[in-house]
């Protein structure tokens, strides 16, 4: 590691302000308080390809052990395709892609709801 600092995880989330605190609290509860790189992109798993450069940089610079991907209900980036099935499909696809690229890392995918956090895939 070139910079001498390591984080535990990389988290990929949507930009939606309504879920920022919920997701941060969830990650804190996983023991990751102030110990993860945060990458935000509209739709999260929907636009995983657009966040790959940031994910690669996080892994190169900070050597995390886990990657978390969070979609959320009522996501504007999904537009009319904002169904549970589409989110689940994209989260499963994201996990498969990331697992293929980073086979030694734990990949966890979640659907954030207003009232709960649900692991998917």
Order of alpha helices (4+ residues) and beta strands (2+ residues): beta-alpha-beta-alpha-beta-alpha-beta-beta
